[in-house]
Amino acid sequence: MRLDWALLANAAEGPPNGLVYILGAGIDTLWREQFPAPFGGAMVLRLAESRVEARKSHTVELHCSDEDGKAVLAQPIVLTMPPREVPEDLPPGWDLTANVVINLAGVLIENPGLYRFEIVVDDQLVRTLPFRLVLATRENPPTLV
């Protein structure tokens, strides 16, 4: 199984019909008026696997740490992708895909600073998504970055 793409967004919903509906995609800076503060967004992943890989289960882990490598989450978020049947109408050579939305509203960030989400698929680090949290004040209002 491989990660096709991943992004952070303000919100996301899906996939009832195979599509993901994303609001505010590609965020990397969050402004908060006080800390600790919730991340308050979502991560969207598109996973792909070959017909052979579809026969077995896969594990996706999401780790979060600060710039010093200190874990933000007590435990990583773990998703188990069960084996899947290959649809008869899947064209030859096409991979099976899955769109996954992970709600990150419960991820609490203690302080302003630099952070990263690390995505691990089947015990292999496949992507790092850096982000920062900034203290929003009257002197330092939120801006587009």
N, C-alpha and C positions, 0 to 999 in steps of 0.2 A: 504494500500500500504506500502511496506517496501523497504528499501534500501538493495540490495543484496551485492553490493560492490561499492567503490568509490576510485578514485586515481587522483593524479595530474600528468600531463605529459607535455613534451615539446610541443607536438602537437598531435591532434587526429582528425579523420574524420570518419563520418558515420552517420547513418547506412543505406545506400541505399539498402543493401541486408540483413539487420539484424545484420551484423557484424560491429565492430568498429575497425578501423586501428589506432594503437597507436604508437607514437614515443617517446622514452625516458620516459617510465612509472615509476612511483614511486618517482618522485623528491620530495625533501624536503628542498634543499638548492639552492638558485639562486644567482649568482654572477653578480653584475652590476658595471660598471665603474663610474657612476655618479647617483645622486639622485636629484629629484624624478625620478623613473624608472618604466616602465611598468612591470607587472607580466610576461607577454609574453608567457603564456602557456595555457593549457586547463585543465578542469576537466571532467572526464568521470564517469558517474553513470550508474549502472544497477539497475533498479527498477522492482519489482515483485508485482503482485496483484492476489488475488484469483478471481474466477469467480463472486462471489458476489461483491467484491470490484470494479470489472471492470464496473459495472453498474452505478457508480457515478464518478464525476470528483474529482481530487486530486490536491493539491498545493505543489510544491517543492520550497523552498526558500534557497538562498545561501547568507550567511552573511560573511563578512570579518572584522576582528578586529586585533588590535595590542595586545601586551602582557599586556597592561593595560586595555583592553576591549574597547578602543576607536574605533568607527566604521571607517573603511577605505572607504567603499562605502557609498555614500549619501543615497542611497536606496538599499535594498537587490535585488538581481537578483531573479525574480519570474517566475516560469514556471507553467502553468496550464495544467494538463493532463486531457483531456476530457474523457467522458465515452467511453468504447470500446466494440465492439461486440466480443463475444467468437467465434473463428474459429471452424467450425464443426469438423475439423480433429484434434483438440487439444485433446490429450489423457486424460482420466479421471484422476483427481487429479493434473494435471499440472497447474502451475501458468502462467499467461500471463506476459511477460517480455518486458521491453523497455530499450534500450541502449540510453543514452542521452549524447551528447557532448556539453559542455559549453565553449565557447571561452572566455578566461580571458585576452586577449591582451589589452583590454581597462582599466583594473584595474591598477590604478596608485598608487605606493607605495612611500611615501614621504621620508622615511629614512631607513637606514639599521636597522635590528632588527628581533625580533620574532613576528610571525603573525599566524593567524589561519583562516581557512574557516570552518564555521559551517553550516551543512546541516539540514534543518528542513522540515519534510514531514508531511503534515496535522497538523501543529502546534505543532509537537513533534520533539525535537532535536534528530537526529538519528546518527550523526557522526561528529567528529571534525577532520580536517586534518591540523596539524601544519606544518608551513614552516618558513624558515628564509631567509632574504636577507642580503648579505654580500658585502661590498665594495671591489671590486677587484682592487688591485694596483700592482705595480711591486714587492713590498715587500710582498704582500699578494695575490699571483695569485690563480686562480680557481684550486681546487683540487677535486677529487672524494671523497665523504663523504659516 
